[in-house]
């Protein structure tokens, strides 16, 4: 996939910088939300045990794991844009 995106981003530095900012912002927002929600989810499970799991805490935990992977995608795309910009500036 990077082979398809890289030529476009290498030609347009402003677009790459803009996307890098969006991906960095997305990573920050999703990561901050994950930590806050995980703390609340584990507190609920610790207080109410299996009843909380059956009432939806387990589903919420799975959603938080998926948000973790979304944050990872944002981070990888941020680093991809960074790599392309640094290579263009140095090379």
GROMACS elastic network, one bead per residue, 0.5 to 0.9 nm:
[ bonds ]
;  ai    aj funct       b0    kb
    1     4     6  0.54100   500
    1     5     6  0.65628   500
    1     6     6  0.85998   500
    2     5     6  0.50885   500
    2     6     6  0.55851   500
    2     7     6  0.88453   500
    2    80     6  0.83624   500
    3     6     6  0.54396   500
    3     7     6  0.72465   500
    4     7     6  0.66837   500
    4     8     6  0.77103   500
    5     8     6  0.55479   500
    5     9     6  0.63163   500
    5    10     6  0.86037   500
    6     9     6  0.51603   500
    6    10     6  0.58356   500
    6    11     6  0.85553   500
    6    80     6  0.86977   500
    6    81     6  0.87827   500
    6    84     6  0.74809   500
    7    10     6  0.50724   500
    7    11     6  0.62517   500
    7    12     6  0.87604   500
    8    11     6  0.54201   500
    8    12     6  0.64267   500
    8    15     6  0.89850   500
    8    16     6  0.87564   500
    9    12     6  0.52261   500
    9    13     6  0.64740   500
    9    14     6  0.87357   500
    9    15     6  0.68495   500
    9    16     6  0.53979   500
    9    81     6  0.75775   500
    9    84     6  0.72634   500
    9    85     6  0.85361   500
   10    13     6  0.63895   500
   10    16     6  0.76566   500
   10    84     6  0.62527   500
   10    85     6  0.74297   500
   10    87     6  0.89939   500
   10    88     6  0.71770   500
   11    15     6  0.89524   500
   11    16     6  0.88869   500
   12    15     6  0.54232   500
   12    16     6  0.63241   500
   12    17     6  0.87870   500
   13    17     6  0.60918   500
   13    18     6  0.85316   500
   13    84     6  0.86641   500
   13    85     6  0.68325   500
   13    88     6  0.84740   500
   14    17     6  0.50594   500
   14    18     6  0.60933   500
   14    19     6  0.85618   500
   15    18     6  0.50285   500
   15    19     6  0.60796   500
   15    20     6  0.84046   500
   16    19     6  0.51569   500
   16    20     6  0.59717   500
   16    21     6  0.86205   500
   16    81     6  0.58348   500
   16    82     6  0.82805   500
   16    84     6  0.79993   500
   16    85     6  0.72847   500
   17    21     6  0.62904   500
   17    22     6  0.87534   500
   17    81     6  0.71452   500
   17    82     6  0.80999   500
   17    85     6  0.76341   500
   18    21     6  0.52061   500
   18    22     6  0.63897   500
   18    23     6  0.87513   500
   19    23     6  0.60562   500
   19    24     6  0.84047   500
   19    77     6  0.85594   500
   19    78     6  0.77129   500
   19    81     6  0.73892   500
   20    23     6  0.52009   500
   20    24     6  0.60280   500
   20    25     6  0.85130   500
   20    77     6  0.74236   500
   20    78     6  0.50234   500
   20    79     6  0.79410   500
   20    80     6  0.83557   500
   20    81     6  0.55593   500
   20    82     6  0.69608   500
   21    24     6  0.50789   500
   21    25     6  0.60457   500
   21    26     6  0.84682   500
   21    78     6  0.76766   500
   22    25     6  0.51194   500
   22    26     6  0.60189   500
   22    27     6  0.85111   500
   22    74     6  0.87229   500
   22    78     6  0.82837   500
   23    27     6  0.60232   500
   23    28     6  0.85496   500
   23    73     6  0.87357   500
   23    74     6  0.50960   500
   23    75     6  0.68186   500
   23    76     6  0.87476   500
   23    77     6  0.65268   500
   23    78     6  0.53129   500
   24    27     6  0.51151   500
   24    28     6  0.62226   500
   24    29     6  0.87097   500
   24    74     6  0.68746   500
   24    75     6  0.68213   500
   24    77     6  0.86232   500
   24    78     6  0.58621   500
   24    79     6  0.89920   500
   25    28     6  0.51286   500
   25    29     6  0.61894   500
   25    30     6  0.85674   500
   25    74     6  0.87146   500
   26    29     6  0.52612   500
   26    30     6  0.60347   500
   26    31     6  0.83329   500
   26    71     6  0.73528   500
   26    74     6  0.64050   500
   26    75     6  0.85714   500
   27    30     6  0.53490   500
   27    31     6  0.58931   500
   27    32     6  0.84496   500
   27    70     6  0.80933   500
   27    71     6  0.50063   500
   27    72     6  0.75217   500
   27    73     6  0.82851   500
   27    74     6  0.52587   500
   27    75     6  0.59638   500
   27    78     6  0.84913   500
   28    31     6  0.52150   500
   28    32     6  0.60582   500
   28    33     6  0.85043   500
   28    71     6  0.79846   500
   29    32     6  0.53153   500
   29    33     6  0.61464   500
   29    34     6  0.85920   500
   29    71     6  0.86633   500
   30    33     6  0.51382   500
   30    34     6  0.60823   500
   30    35     6  0.88395   500
   30    67     6  0.68658   500
   30    68     6  0.76540   500
   30    70     6  0.77584   500
   30    71     6  0.58559   500
   31    34     6  0.50801   500
   31    35     6  0.64544   500
   31    36     6  0.88080   500
   31    67     6  0.81748   500
   31    68     6  0.71872   500
   31    71     6  0.62331   500
   32    35     6  0.54576   500
   32    36     6  0.64396   500
   32    37     6  0.86926   500
   33    36     6  0.52745   500
   33    37     6  0.60313   500
   33    38     6  0.84175   500
   33    67     6  0.89957   500
   34    37     6  0.52087   500
   34    38     6  0.58721   500
   34    39     6  0.84469   500
   34    64     6  0.62280   500
   34    65     6  0.84571   500
   34    67     6  0.70453   500
   34    68     6  0.70126   500
   35    38     6  0.51750   500
   35    39     6  0.61410   500
   35    40     6  0.86959   500
   36    39     6  0.53034   500
   36    40     6  0.64457   500
   36    41     6  0.87063   500
   37    40     6  0.50923   500
   37    41     6  0.59612   500
   37    42     6  0.85354   500
   37    60     6  0.89410   500
   37    61     6  0.88576   500
   37    64     6  0.76390   500
   38    42     6  0.59874   500
   38    43     6  0.83463   500
   38    61     6  0.73647   500
   38    64     6  0.71968   500
   39    42     6  0.53918   500
   39    43     6  0.61519   500
   39    44     6  0.86886   500
   40    43     6  0.50538   500
   40    44     6  0.61867   500
   40    45     6  0.86915   500
   41    44     6  0.51459   500
   41    45     6  0.62605   500
   41    46     6  0.85797   500
   41    57     6  0.64927   500
   41    58     6  0.87873   500
   41    60     6  0.76341   500
   41    61     6  0.70774   500
   42    45     6  0.50420   500
   42    46     6  0.59736   500
   42    47     6  0.85414   500
   42    57     6  0.86047   500
   42    61     6  0.87279   500
   43    46     6  0.50555   500
   43    47     6  0.61613   500
   43    48     6  0.86070   500
   44    47     6  0.52145   500
   44    48     6  0.60377   500
   44    49     6  0.76424   500
   44    52     6  0.67208   500
   44    53     6  0.88961   500
   44    57     6  0.77201   500
   45    48     6  0.53384   500
   45    50     6  0.72254   500
   45    51     6  0.82101   500
   45    52     6  0.56886   500
   45    53     6  0.66723   500
   45    57     6  0.70703   500
   45    58     6  0.88596   500
   46    49     6  0.56260   500
   46    52     6  0.88496   500
   47    52     6  0.84058   500
   48    51     6  0.59715   500
   48    52     6  0.54693   500
   48    53     6  0.83626   500
   49    52     6  0.56678   500
   49    53     6  0.67429   500
   50    54     6  0.62560   500
   50    55     6  0.85702   500
   51    54     6  0.52478   500
   51    55     6  0.61713   500
   51    56     6  0.89294   500
   51    57     6  0.89191   500
   52    56     6  0.64852   500
   52    57     6  0.55892   500
   52    58     6  0.78711   500
   53    56     6  0.56001   500
   53    59     6  0.78786   500
   54    57     6  0.69015   500
   54    58     6  0.69689   500
   54    59     6  0.87127   500
   55    58     6  0.79754   500
   55    59     6  0.87510   500
   56    59     6  0.52266   500
   56    60     6  0.62173   500
   56    61     6  0.86223   500
   57    61     6  0.60697   500
   57    62     6  0.86794   500
   58    62     6  0.63552   500
   58    63     6  0.86974   500
   59    62     6  0.51282   500
   59    63     6  0.62767   500
   59    64     6  0.86822   500
   60    64     6  0.61867   500
   60    65     6  0.86836   500
   61    64     6  0.50422   500
   61    65     6  0.63514   500
   61    66     6  0.87948   500
   62    65     6  0.50661   500
   62    66     6  0.64131   500
   62    67     6  0.87331   500
   63    66     6  0.50385   500
   63    67     6  0.62509   500
   63    68     6  0.86240   500
   64    68     6  0.61990   500
   64    69     6  0.87881   500
   65    69     6  0.65682   500
   65    70     6  0.87732   500
   66    69     6  0.51005   500
   66    70     6  0.63189   500
   66    71     6  0.86988   500
   67    71     6  0.61568   500
   67    72     6  0.85433   500
   68    71     6  0.50568   500
   68    72     6  0.62924   500
   68    73     6  0.87883   500
   69    73     6  0.62964   500
   69    74     6  0.86891   500
   70    73     6  0.50656   500
   70    74     6  0.63343   500
   70    75     6  0.86521   500
   71    74     6  0.50455   500
   71    75     6  0.61779   500
   71    76     6  0.86753   500
   72    75     6  0.50068   500
   72    76     6  0.61612   500
   72    77     6  0.85913   500
   73    76     6  0.51376   500
   73    77     6  0.61556   500
   73    78     6  0.84997   500
   74    77     6  0.52115   500
   74    78     6  0.60851   500
   74    79     6  0.86601   500
   75    79     6  0.61797   500
   75    80     6  0.85391   500
   76    79     6  0.51031   500
   76    80     6  0.60903   500
   76    81     6  0.87053   500
   77    81     6  0.62703   500
   77    82     6  0.85408   500
   78    81     6  0.52789   500
   78    82     6  0.61941   500
   78    83     6  0.86516   500
   79    83     6  0.60052   500
   79    84     6  0.85826   500
   80    83     6  0.50900   500
   80    84     6  0.62834   500
   80    85     6  0.86764   500
   81    84     6  0.51636   500
   81    85     6  0.61636   500
   81    86     6  0.85644   500
   82    85     6  0.51943   500
   82    86     6  0.60347   500
   82    87     6  0.84161   500
   83    86     6  0.52677   500
   83    87     6  0.60029   500
   83    88     6  0.85117   500
   84    87     6  0.51957   500
   84    88     6  0.61500   500
   84    89     6  0.86727   500
   85    88     6  0.50995   500
   85    89     6  0.61533   500
   85    90     6  0.85888   500
   86    89     6  0.50768   500
   86    90     6  0.59747   500
   86    91     6  0.80204   500
   87    90     6  0.52853   500
   87    91     6  0.53834   500
   88    91     6  0.53433   500
